[in-house]
Every structure is written in C-alpha cells, then in structure tokens.
C-alpha cells in the first residue's frame, strides 16, 4: 500500500474524470426558447433535426443553443430573451417584438429539436450560417458547429470553413424540406459525424 502526502499539491494523484448530469432540464430551458424570430414575423424559417449518438440513437436530454445574425448580416444587440418580471421576479421570456438572434431548446423524448428564426445574412467572407452549441450526456465539454442553409451555392463554395473540411462539408449544410423548412441532424460521433469546431 502506498501512502500519499495530500498536503503537497504536486503529490496528490489525479482523480478520474467523469460526467455529472445532465441536468439541462432544470433552469436552462426557458419558455419560448425555440421562437428566436418574433411570432408572426413574415420571414420566419424553421430549422429542426435530431441529436444522435455514435450508434445513431436519438438523445432525449440534449440542449442546443443557436445564434444567428439578422437577414442583413448585422448582429442583434438587444435584450429580450431572458426578461424578468420586475414585480414578482419570475421569468417572462421573450418580449415577442425584438429579434435577439439567440435561442436555447432542449431535445424531446425522440431527440428532436426545432427553432423558428430569421434566415441569417452573410458576414464577411462566410456564407450565411447559424452558430450552434451542443450540450449532451457524455460530453465533458460542449461542442460547437455551424448550420449552413442551402440556396446560395456560390457563397457555400467560397466559404473558408466549408472549403477546409472537404467531403465532410455535407454534415454542415442543412437539407431543404420546403421553401422555409430545413433539416439538420447533429451526429455526435461515428459514421457521418458532424464537423465540430475548436476555438482557441
């Protein structure tokens, strides 16, 4: 048996890593998180899909955050997603008027998620995209990816990120189901794994 001197930090053996949770269903999801665009806005699009594990099974307890610019490419700088009731302190949700560009949604029992937002505009040399952050069981660190929408093939062909990932670019481009509905499944690993980004 080996005795370790715990009084010296350089002599303490590391503890094994493990996941805790997920506890995403408590406090993180909020009413109206999927309605990024104001209700009734005439230019609203719907983006939906499933979060899938390495075996292709849906995850019923993942959390998705999305950010996107306005259709003109400008970044919204307004509050409105997480408003509080000044009288009671409760959560009021969105104000229903302003486009914040941000949403948070939890997957349902079938691993499905959806958001209603405005089609993002181009920023710089990038083709229009929605930025995505994925929280899910088994992940010690959340994952970042992008959702590109079809429609402007020249912009997609010239996008710096899409040109770097080669054949895997298809995992970043949503499929068009109707004029204003797009499908984007997020595969955490395995065959067809979504391209994930690392920011330094």
Helices and strands as residue ranges (DSSP letters): G 9-11, E 44-52, E 63-67, E 83-84, E 91-93, E 102-106, E 112-118, E 129-135, E 143-148, H 153-158, H 160-165, G 166-172, E 175-178, E 181-183, E 186-187
